[in-house]
Amino acid sequence: MPSNKKIRARLASAIDEQHMIRVEHTPKFADRLDGFVVAVGDEWVLMAQSSDGGYFNGYVAFRLSDVKRINRDKTFETSFAKTQPEWPPVRPFEVDLSSTTGVLQGLGHNGALIGIQKENERSAIWIGKLDEVRKRFVYLHEVRPDATWHPAPLGYKLKAITTVEVATHYLRGLAAIAGTGPDA
């Protein structure tokens, strides 16, 4: 696996070149991440995520230490993405990429639905509104796939979180049906 210094340099280069990359990361159940890097922090990376065809699909933050391999996109998708209204991808708001707490608070601002994954444990995503972040846990007001809300926040260990997503097509659709949640 390349050193953090080399990985950081490749990610910074991807920002400068404005070229789509494909990131393979180490958690056991991790999927490949595709998109345009918009920021690199001390611990986390923020990417404007893309889906098949080069369509923009929200943002994903992932741990810098989990990056195994970075490949430059060699398909038409980078060129197509540059024709989309979201081009060029930018950092949507201030996100502190130096800690898991900073990532969660930044991406979950204003009651946005976020998705967290614990890819070292299983292939699943937990979706909800940020309730609170404590020293070692995050609590989410979760929404189920049928767009109903859990009655009380549920907690997850910060150190287990490997990716955090916001504003994906799925999350925006779910939010449109689920509404603002139980405490609104």
C-alpha positions in Angstrom: 0.0 0.0 0.0 1.4 3.5 -0.9 2.4 5.8 1.9 0.1 8.5 3.2 2.4 11.1 1.7 2.1 9.6 -1.8 -1.7 9.1 -1.4 -2.1 12.7 -0.2 0.0 13.9 -3.2 -2.2 11.9 -5.7 -5.4 13.2 -4.2 -4.1 16.8 -4.3 -3.1 16.3 -7.9 -6.6 15.1 -8.7 -8.0 18.4 -7.3 -5.6 20.4 -9.5 -6.2 18.3 -12.6 -10.0 18.2 -12.1 -10.0 14.7 -13.3 -12.2 11.9 -12.0 -10.5 9.2 -10.0 -11.5 5.8 -8.7 -10.5 5.0 -5.1 -10.2 1.6 -3.7 -10.1 1.5 0.0 -9.3 -1.2 2.5 -12.4 -1.9 4.7 -13.6 -5.5 4.1 -17.0 -4.5 2.7 -15.9 -1.3 0.9 -17.1 -0.4 -2.6 -15.0 1.5 -5.0 -15.5 5.3 -4.8 -15.7 7.3 -8.0 -15.6 11.1 -8.3 -13.8 14.3 -8.1 -11.7 15.2 -5.0 -12.7 18.6 -3.6 -10.7 18.7 -0.4 -8.1 16.7 1.5 -7.8 17.0 5.3 -5.6 15.6 8.0 -7.7 12.5 8.4 -10.5 12.6 5.8 -11.0 13.3 2.1 -14.1 14.9 0.6 -15.2 13.9 -2.9 -18.0 15.0 -5.2 -19.2 11.5 -5.9 -20.2 10.3 -9.4 -22.4 7.4 -10.5 -22.3 5.4 -13.7 -22.0 7.5 -16.7 -20.3 10.4 -15.0 -23.5 11.9 -13.3 -22.8 13.7 -10.1 -24.3 12.0 -7.0 -23.7 14.0 -3.8 -20.7 14.0 -1.7 -18.8 11.3 0.2 -16.1 11.6 2.8 -13.7 8.8 3.5 -10.8 8.1 5.7 -7.4 8.9 4.2 -5.8 6.0 6.1 -8.2 3.6 4.3 -7.0 4.4 0.8 -5.4 1.4 -0.9 -5.2 2.5 -4.5 -6.1 5.5 -6.7 -6.7 5.2 -10.4 -7.4 7.9 -12.9 -10.6 7.5 -14.8 -9.8 6.4 -18.4 -13.4 6.4 -19.7 -15.6 9.0 -21.1 -17.1 9.8 -17.7 -14.8 12.7 -16.8 -15.6 14.4 -20.1 -19.3 13.9 -19.6 -19.2 15.2 -16.0 -17.7 18.4 -17.3 -20.9 19.0 -19.4 -23.2 18.8 -16.4 -24.7 21.8 -14.5 -22.8 20.8 -11.3 -19.4 21.3 -13.0 -17.0 22.2 -11.6 -17.4 20.3 -8.4 -16.7 22.5 -5.3 -16.6 22.1 -1.6 -20.3 22.7 -0.8 -19.7 24.1 2.6 -17.1 24.1 5.3 -16.3 20.6 6.5 -13.6 20.0 9.1 -11.7 17.0 7.6 -9.4 16.6 10.6 -11.8 14.5 12.6 -14.8 12.2 12.3 -16.7 14.6 14.5 -15.9 17.5 12.1 -17.0 15.5 9.1 -20.3 14.5 10.6 -21.1 18.0 11.9 -20.1 19.6 8.5 -22.0 17.2 6.3 -25.0 16.9 8.7 -25.5 20.6 9.0 -29.0 22.1 8.8 -30.6 18.8 9.3 -29.4 17.2 6.1 -29.8 13.4 5.9 -26.4 11.7 6.0 -25.5 8.1 5.5 -22.8 6.5 7.5 -21.1 3.2 6.7 -19.1 0.9 8.9 -17.5 -1.1 6.1 -15.1 -3.1 8.4 -18.2 -4.7 9.9 -20.8 -5.1 7.1 -22.1 -3.8 3.8 -24.8 -1.5 5.1 -25.6 2.2 5.4 -27.3 3.9 8.3 -29.2 7.0 7.3 -30.5 9.8 9.5 -30.3 13.3 10.8 -27.4 14.2 13.1 -28.7 14.3 16.7 -25.5 14.8 18.6 -21.8 13.8 18.6 -20.2 12.8 21.9 -16.7 11.9 22.7 -16.8 8.4 21.1 -20.3 8.1 19.6 -22.6 9.8 17.1 -26.3 9.7 17.5 -28.6 9.7 14.4 -32.4 10.2 14.2 -32.6 7.3 11.7 -35.0 7.0 8.8 -35.9 3.5 7.5 -36.0 2.5 3.8 -39.8 2.9 3.9 -39.3 6.6 4.9 -40.5 6.2 8.4 -38.5 7.5 11.3 -37.2 5.5 14.3 -38.7 7.0 17.5 -35.4 7.7 19.2 -31.8 8.4 18.1 -29.4 5.5 17.8 -25.7 5.6 18.5 -22.6 4.4 16.6 -19.0 4.4 17.5 -17.1 7.2 15.8 -14.0 5.0 15.2 -16.1 2.4 13.3 -17.3 4.9 10.7 -15.5 4.6 7.3 -17.5 6.8 5.0 -20.1 9.5 5.3 -22.4 10.5 2.4 -24.7 13.5 1.9 -27.0 14.7 -0.9 -26.9 11.5 -3.0 -29.9 10.8 -5.3 -31.0 8.2 -2.8 -30.8 10.4 0.2 -32.5 13.3 -1.5 -35.4 11.0 -2.6 -35.7 9.5 0.9 -35.7 13.0 2.5 -38.5 14.1 0.1 -40.8 11.3 1.3 -39.7 11.0 4.9 -40.0 14.7 5.7 -38.0 16.5 8.4 -38.2 13.9 11.1 -39.7 13.2 14.5 -38.5 16.4 16.3 -39.6 18.9 13.6 
